[in-house]
Amino acid sequence: MSSVDESINRSRLSLPEFAALLGVPLTEQVTEVFSFFDVVGDGYIDFTAFVVGLTFISKNASLEDAAKL
C-alpha cells in the first residue's frame, strides 16, 4: 500500500501527501491551497476540510452549498 493510500485510509493528509494525491509538485501555490484547507492549522487536512475548501473555491458554489456540508 502506498503512503497516499494509507493517508486516505486515515482520512488526514499532510502537505506532501496532498500534493502527491493531486499528482502535482509541491509548489508555493499548492502550499497556499493546502493552508487554506488546513482550518485547524495543525499541518493536516481531513476529508471534511478538503470538501469544504473545494466548495469555497468553486466558481459555482455558494455559502449555502458549503453550509450543507
C-alpha positions in Angstrom: 0.0 0.0 0.0 1.4 3.4 -1.0 1.7 6.3 1.5 -1.1 8.1 -0.4 -3.4 5.1 0.1 -2.5 4.9 3.8 -3.3 8.7 4.1 -6.7 8.3 2.5 -7.4 5.4 4.9 -6.7 7.5 7.9 -8.6 10.4 6.4 -5.9 13.0 7.1 -3.4 14.4 4.6 -0.1 16.2 5.2 1.1 18.8 2.7 3.4 16.3 0.8 0.7 13.7 0.8 -1.8 16.3 -0.5 0.5 17.2 -3.4 1.1 13.5 -4.2 -2.6 12.7 -4.2 -3.2 15.5 -6.6 -0.2 14.4 -8.7 1.4 17.8 -8.6 4.8 19.1 -7.4 5.0 20.8 -4.1 4.9 24.4 -5.0 4.1 27.7 -3.3 0.7 27.7 -4.8 0.0 24.1 -3.6 1.1 25.1 -0.2 -1.2 28.1 -0.2 -4.2 25.9 -1.2 -3.3 23.4 1.5 -3.0 26.2 4.1 -6.5 27.4 3.1 -7.9 23.9 3.6 -6.0 23.4 6.9 -8.6 25.3 9.0 -7.2 23.8 12.3 -3.7 24.9 11.5 -2.2 21.5 12.6 -0.5 20.8 9.3 -3.1 18.2 8.2 -6.4 18.4 6.4 -9.2 15.9 6.8 -11.8 15.0 4.2 -14.4 17.4 5.5 -11.9 20.4 5.4 -10.9 19.3 1.8 -14.5 19.2 0.6 -15.5 22.5 2.2 -12.4 24.1 0.8 -13.2 22.9 -2.7 -16.7 24.2 -2.3 -15.4 27.7 -1.4 -13.0 27.9 -4.3 -15.5 26.5 -6.8 -17.0 29.3 -9.0 -20.5 27.8 -8.8 -20.6 27.2 -5.1 -22.5 29.4 -2.7 -22.2 29.8 1.1 -25.4 27.8 1.3 -23.7 24.9 -0.5 -20.8 24.9 2.0 -23.2 25.1 4.9 -24.9 21.9 3.8 -21.6 20.1 4.2 
